[in-house]
């Protein structure tokens, strides 16, 4: 019987792992989108007339994306739920006339995972160990509020014990299983919304691994910010950002706030039903660049948000291994095919890189740890493949000390391993 359940509730992807002693395994989920050991942190809701007027067809992960794409006008879609956890401004959202709080959404998401897991879901769990970032995303995050919401949602499942552990600490435990000698380890965890650091000292006594926390730091910047920078530079100017329209005798700029909807592709479906979108369509007639605003309207009306997100992600990934890459997005017409240089991309994300590097400096400084005293550096998360991000570490640590791997699974498996330890209280973050 699996004793501990590790739950990596991520901004982009979520993973669950089970531990029994020193071994762990990923929980697998089977939905209409296929089988996977990770799930996109997304939900979709659609009325189900076959089940009654008050019933909704709810999907999670890639099945939620599939439902949204197949029924864009009928489906309510939510992704990156975690970004609302620490926001006092988020008090809930209406989904087909019913208000759902953050706790409700988290509960619904876990319930769908339980359904998709089917027989893989354990009959008994002694404790659930859930990851949390060192710093939550958002303009004014309140971590105590986030932990309160996490606790409320998880309490509804009746787990005997609930524990919360910093995500980079969990990743460190996953990587530590492969250490050949005592080591001081720095883990950098690059998620969708946050970048977190943790320094831990691992030592072996009588064949048992002892771990001592040294310090943590983090910042609410990660891969999602990089995607938006690319969209803002490549796409937004082609669909009217920075252009002007005529209002009576005045020359006014098209509201730049409209383009923020491209920061998360699903926001375009909400923008589609907004008063601002009605205003956008009216501005086409008085615009000095009407063809650009027409393209903006077409992207929204034809629900091109997800294909755009895929095109941007593919370009970013290609730039991790090449000095230049092709951006291809047919709905933009002739402007939808461009060669993007890595140097340009890096210039777009300079501000984000500075903040990521600043958080690294912070953990080294406040723990009085010199780069020379770090034996191993573990990088986890997809953003760790971006060369400009990796160079932050190669400037301080030689390549032989830097390792990566387990980009999606490391945190969940590390949480499960911590869940099996007798000294779990040492690693728990209080709510």
N, C-alpha and C positions, 0 to 999 in steps of 0.2 A: 504494500500500500504506500502510495506517495504521501510523504509527510508534509512537505512544504511546497507552496505554489508561489512562483515568482511572477509578478505582473508588471511588465514594462508598458505603461500607458503613455504612449508617445504622441507628439504633435502630429507627425505624419503617419507612422506605423505603430501598431501595438503587438506585443508578443507575450505569450505565457509559457512558462517552463515549469516542469515538475521535478522535484528532487526526492531521492530516497537514498539517504546516506551520502556517499561521495559522488554519486552519478546523477546526471540530469538528462532530461529529454524535452524537446519542444512539443507543445501541444499542437496538433494539427486540426485545421478547420476545413470543412467541406460545405461550400455554398453553391449557388447557381453559377458562380464565377470560377468554380473549380476547387482544387485542394491547395492549401498553403499553410506554412507554419508562421506566417505573420499576416496581420490584417490592417488595411488602411484604416486610420481612425476617422471614420466617416459614417454617417447615418442618412438614410433616405426614408421618407414617409409618403405613402400614397393611399388614397381611399380605395377600399376593396369592396365593391358593390356585392360581391358574392358572399361576403361574410357579414353584411349588414351595414347600415348607414353610418354607424358609429365606429366601425372597425377600420383599422389602418394596416396596410401591408408594409412592414418595416424590414429593411435590409441594412446590413453593415458591411464595411470593407469594400472590396472591389464589386461585390454584388450591389452595394448601394450606388456606386458610380454607374454601374450598368443600368440600374433602374432609372436613375436620373437622366442618363443619355437617351434611353428608350422612351421616356415620358417626361420631357423637360417642362412642359406646361402644366402637368398634373402632379408633379412630385416636389416635395420640399426636401432640400438636400442640405446637410450640415457637415462640415469637415473641420479638422484642426480644433476639435472641441476643447482640448487642453488649454488653448490660449485664453479661454474665458475663465479658467479656474480661479485665478487670483484677482479678478476684476470685480470690484464692488459695484461698478456700473452695470454689470450684467446680472440682472435679477430674474431672468427667464426669457423665453421666447415663445410666441404663439405658433402652434403647429395645428393647423385645421381647427382653430378656435379654442384649443386647449393649451393652457400655459404649461411649459415644461421648464423646470429649473435645471441648473447645471447638474445637481445630484440626480434628477430624473434621467437626463441624457446619458450620464455615465452608467447608471443602472441599466438603461435600455441597451446600451452598447455591450455591456458585459453579458446580459441575458442572450443577446444574439450570438455572442461568442460561445456561450454554453450550448445553444442549440446547434451551431455549426460543429462544435467539438463532438457532440453526441456521446458515443461510448468512450471517447478519449477523456471526457470530463471525469475527474476522480470522484468516487463515492464519498470519500472522507479526506479532509485536509486539516492538519493540526494547526497550521498558521498560513496566512497569506502575507507576502512581503511585497509591497508596492514601491516602485521607484518614484522619486520626485527630483526635479532639477534643483541645483543650488540656488539659482535665481529664476523665478518664473518670468515668462514673457509678459509684455504689456508696458504701458507708459507709467503706471503707478501701481505695480503689483503688490498685493497683500498676501504674503505666504501663509499667514495664519488662517486667512479665509479659505485659501485653496485647500489646506490640510483639513479644515473643518468639513468642507464639501466632499473631499475624498472619503473621509471617515464615515460621513452620513450615507453616502452611496454604497460603500462596501459593507456597512453594518446590516444593510437590508438582505444580505446573502447569508448571514448567520455564521460567519467564520469564527472558530473558537478564539483565535488570536489574530490581531492585525498589527503589522509593523510597517514603518516607512523608512526608506534608506535612500541616501543621495545616489543618483544614477551613476556618476563616475566612480563611486565607491563600489557599486555592484559590478561595473565593468572591470575594475581592478581585480576583484575576486575571480572573475572568469579568466582573465589573463594569468593570474598568479598560479593557476594549476599547472602551468607549463614552465615555471621558474625552476632553474637547476640549482640555485644557491640563494642565500639571503640577499634581499635587494630593497632599495628605496625606489618606489615606483610612482611616476607621474602619469595619470590618465587624463586624456582630453577627449571628452564626449561631445561630438557635434551632432545635435539633433536638428529637427526642422525649425524650431523656434528659439532654442537656447544653446549656448556653448558652456560647458561645465568642466571644471578642473578639480582633481583630487590628488593629494600626495599621501601615500600609505607606505609604511615600513613593514615588509614581510620577512619573518624569520621562522626557521624550523627548529622545534624542540622535541626530541624523542619521537621524531617522525610525524609530528603534528604541526600544522601551519599556524603560526601566531601572527596576527596582524595588528598594527598600531596606527591609528589615524594621525596624520600630521597637520593637514589643513585643506581647505576648500575655497573655491571662488567660482564665479560664473558671470555671464552677461546674456541679456536677452537678444542675442543676434546669432543667426546661423544660416542654414541653406536657403530657407524661404526668402530671406533678404536678398541673397545673391540672385535668385530667380527674378525678383521684382526689379532689381537694378537693370537686368538685361532687358526686360520688357519695357522699362521706362526709356531706355536708350534706343532700342531697335524698333519697337512697335508703336509706342505712344506718339512719336512725332509724325508717323505715317497716317494716324487716324485723328489728327487735329490738335494734339497738345501743343500749346504755344502759338496757335493761330488766333485770328481775330474775327469778330462779326460786327455788323453795324446795327446800332440801336438808336433810332432817331438820328441825331447828329453826332453821336459818340462812337468811338472805335474801342470796343471792349474785347478782352481776352476770354476765350472759351474757358470755363471753370476747370482748373487743374484737378480739383477734387474728384471729378468724374472718372479720371484715369486711375485713381487709387483702387477702383473696383477690380483692376487687373492684377492686383497684388495677390488675390486668391480667386482662382478661376470660377468657383461656384458663386461668387458675389455678383457675377454678371446676370445670373438668373433672377436675383433679387432686384438688381438695377433695372432689369427689363420691365418690371411692373411698377417702377417708381415714377414720381412726379418729375424727377430730373431727366428721365429718359424721354418723357413727353416733351420737355423743354429742348432737349438735344435735337429731336426730330424737327422741331420748329426752327431751330437755329440754322439748319441746312440752307434755308432760303436766303438768310441774311449773312451767311458766312463768306469771307473772302477766299476760303479754300473749301468750297462745298463738297468736292469729291472726297476729301479726307474725312469729313464728318459723315458722309454717306457710307464710307467703309466702316466707320465706327458703328453706325446703326446696323449695318449688315452683320457684323460680327456678333452683336448682341442678339439680333432677331433670329440668327441661325445657330445660336448656342455653340459658338466656336471656342468657348473658354477652355474646355478640357483639351481639345487638340492643340491649342496654343501652349498650354502648360506642358504637354508632351514634347512639343517642338523645342521649347526653351530648355527643358531638362536634357534632351538629347544633345543639344548644342553645348551645354555646360559640361556634360559628361565627356564629350569628344575633346573639349579644350583641356581636359585633364591629362591627355596623352599626346596632344598635338599643338603646334604653335598657332594654328588657325583651323577653323571648322566652318562648315556650311550651316547656316540657319535656313530651314525650309518650312514655309508656312503658306500654302497655296492661296488661302482666302484673302491674303493681302495683295494678290496679283503680282505684277512685276517686282514690287518692293518686298515680296515675301521670300526672296532668295538672296541671301547676302553672305559674304565671307566675313567671319568675325575673327579678329586677331586676339590671341590670348592677352597680349599687352593692353589692348583696349578694355577687355573684360576686367582685367586687374585694376585698371585705373577707375573703372566704375564702382568697384567694391572697396576702394581705398579706405573710406570712412569705417566700413564694417570690419575690415582687417585690423585697423587701429584699435578698435574696441575689443576685438578678440585677443589681440596681443596685449592690450592693457590688462585684461583679466588674468592672463598668464603671469605677467609681471607682478600683479597683486598677490597671487598665491605664493610665489617665490619670495617676495619681500616680506609679507606678514608672517611667514613661517621661518624666515631667516635661512632659507635653503638656497644654496648656490647651485647653478646648473651642473657643476662638476660632481656634486654629491648625489645626483640622480643617476641611478644605475640603469633603469629602463624607462622608456617613454612609450606608452600605448595609445595609439590614436584609433578612435572608433567613430563610426558614423560616415555617411556618404560624402559630407563636405571635406573630410580629411584627405580626399583624393585630389582636391583642388591644389595645384602646385604652389600658389601664393600662400595658401594656408600651411602647407607642409614646410615651406621655407621659414615660417615663423619659428619652427622647431629646429630645423637644420642650422639656423644661425646660432643657436644656443647649445645644441646637442649633436654629437657626431652621428652619422647615419647608422652605425652599428648598434646604437642604443635605441633606435626608433623602430617600433613594430606596429602592425595594424592587422585587422582581421575581425571576423565575427560582427560585421557592421550592424546587422539587424538583431542578432541573437544574444550578443554578449551580456547586455544588461539584464535581460530576463533570466538567463542562466546563472548569472552572478547573484541575483536576488534570491533565487531558489537555493543556491549554495549557502548563502548567509542564513536562510531560513532553517537550515539544518544545524546551525552552530549553537552550542550551549551558551556562548557569550553574546547572543544576538542583541541584548540590551546595549552593548557597547557601540553598536552600529546603527541603532534606531534613532531617527530624528523625531523629536516630539512634535505633536500636532499643534 
